[in-house]
Amino acid sequence: MKITILTLFPKMFEALNESLIGKAIAKGALDIDVVNFRDFSLDKHKRVDDYAFSGGAGLVLTPQPIYDAIQSVLTPDSYVVYMSPKGTPLTQAKVKQISTDIKHLVVICGHYEGLDERVIELCVDEQISVGDFVLTGGEIPAMALVDSVSRYIDGVLHNPESVEDESFSDNLLEYPQYTRPREFMGLKVPEVLLNGNHKAIEQWKQEQKLAETKKYRPDLLDKKD
Ligand SMILES: C[S@@+](CC[C@H](N)C(=O)[O-])C[C@H]1O[C@@H](n2cnc3c(N)ncnc32)[C@H](O)[C@@H]1O
């Protein structure tokens, strides 16, 4: 998958060069381009914002630079996503669907009051939200989308099977994880994990998944089929 991010703040995406995503980029498993839509502004001062016709103090991103930046990166395989609090909530199912179906993901990061509505009408295939709260810009939501989608791409995770066994993969949360030492501050690792009985461990995992979901996210149990 190729990913193109359109933003006013490209430097924020230097964070993607860290950890597993950074390694995947370095070895060519992920192809991520970051484009500054200010570079497309035809304004002599490279301005990309203007007052809102509806009034108020906030600025709106002007359509021309964003429209031209999007047009410059489009291919027949592109799918254009605008990160927006009005969008479809980002879920693991949505992440998986994007990673499976999309060859070229174009991600637009808004700022200030957001995009002029006509750019959304003309260019955007889907708006995606990272939650019912408002951030200053779309860069952090875009990073959440890119990171979560990337985990499904071949060559990103050391063990690709781990995505199938994690929280939300079957509308349940993951079982608790333990590592050495066997006892820490008086708390012991559950005995069943130490005896090498794989059948018993598997049963423990299933029970714990249900227990964790009941405890932390009982709403997920209603969605489970
Ligand atoms: C201050 S917000 C604009 C909020 C907009 N005026 C509204 O009330 O819906 C600026 C930008 O941050 C991004 N953003 C903020 N909250 C977000 C969220 N929950 N999910 C995705 N993107 C978000 C969007 O790209 C948005 O254009």
The ligand as an ORCA input file, in Angstrom:
! r2SCAN-3c Opt
* xyz 0 1
  C     -10.308     22.244     15.330
  S     -10.662     20.915     14.248
  C     -12.075     21.506     13.364
  C     -13.349     21.134     14.034
  C     -14.574     21.562     13.254
  N     -14.696     22.986     13.230
  C     -15.817     20.949     13.906
  O     -16.317     21.525     14.852
  O     -16.242     19.847     13.475
  C      -9.371     21.029     13.073
  C      -9.053     19.744     12.321
  O      -8.628     18.763     13.247
  C      -8.964     17.477     12.769
  N      -9.707     16.786     13.848
  C     -10.096     17.314     15.016
  N     -10.735     16.430     15.777
  C     -10.736     15.252     15.090
  C     -11.236     13.952     15.343
  N     -11.896     13.657     16.470
  N     -11.035     12.993     14.405
  C     -10.392     13.270     13.264
  N      -9.898     14.506     12.958
  C     -10.071     15.483     13.849
  C      -9.754     17.676     11.480
  O      -8.895     17.441     10.383
  C     -10.180     19.120     11.550
  O     -10.316     19.708     10.278
*
